[in-house]
């Protein structure tokens, strides 16, 4: 994306969810293991944070940081542009080729 090599991050918007799992989990774990007792009663900031960054050239980057949402591990690695798209796990790629475009008059 040429960050610091022709483009730069211009501004961002970031928002976090409320905590829906961490406080309850610390309470549950402290009943089993005294190691977690100091963490009971703490206010946790949230389970999921989403940040959208806009670059000087108008590109956007979306970052998500999820620390405690229950469920299977997943990665959402995606790079998308006007000439193609790449998504990881499993690797998938699509390329915009003139051969595939309808003929234009």
N, C-alpha and C positions, 0 to 999 in steps of 0.2 A: 504493500500500500504506500510505499515511499514515505512513511512517517520519518521525519527528520532528514529526509533525502529528497526534498522537493514538495512535501506536504507536511502539515503539522496539525495537531489537535487544536481545535478552536474553542469549543465549549462543550459542556456536558450537562445532562439532567440525570439525576439518580434518585431512586426511591426504594425504600425497604418496606417489607410487610411488617405487621406486628409479630410478636413471638407467640406461636401457637403450640410449640412442643418443648423447647429447651427448659423452661422453668418447671414444667410438669415432670420432665425426665430427671432433672436434678433432684426433685423431691422424692421420686420413686427410687433413684439410685442411692440416695442417702440412707434410706431404710435398710438397704442391703450392705452398703459399704461406707464406713465413716469418712473415707477420703472425700466424698461429695458433700459432706455437711457444710463446709464453708460457702458452697455455691447455692445453697437453698436460700430463697428469699431475694436473690439478685434479680434485677430487671434486665432481661436480655433484649437487645435492640430489634431483632427480627430473624426470621428464618430464610428469607429470600431477598436479595438485592438485585435490582435491574438498573443498569446504567447505559444510557445512549450517548455516544460521543459523535460530534460532527467535526469533520476536518475542514481546514481552510478551503480545500478544493471541492467541498460539498459531499464528500463520502461520509457514510455513517457506520459506526461500530456499535454493536450491542453486546454488552457483557452481563452475564448473570452469575451470581455467586449464591449457591444454595448450601447451607451448612447442616440442616437438620430435617428436611422434609423426608418423611418415610417413603420407602419405595426402592426399586432396584436402581443401581447406579446407571447413569446415562451420561453421555457426552453429546453436546450439540455443537459440533465443530462444523461451521459453514462459512465458506467464502463465496460471495456472489458478485458478479459484475455483468456488464452488458455483452461480454463475449463468452461467458461460460459460468458454470457453477460447480463447486466441489463440496461434498459433504462427507465427513468421516464416520467410521464405524457403522456399517461396513463402508469402505471407500466407494464413493459413487461420483461420477463426473459427467457433465453434459457440456458440449461445446457448440456455440452458435456459429454455424458454418454457412457460407453463401450457397453451398451445394444444397442445403436443406431448406433454404428460404424459397418461397414461391417467386416465380419470375415476375419482374416488374417491368412495366412499359414506360 
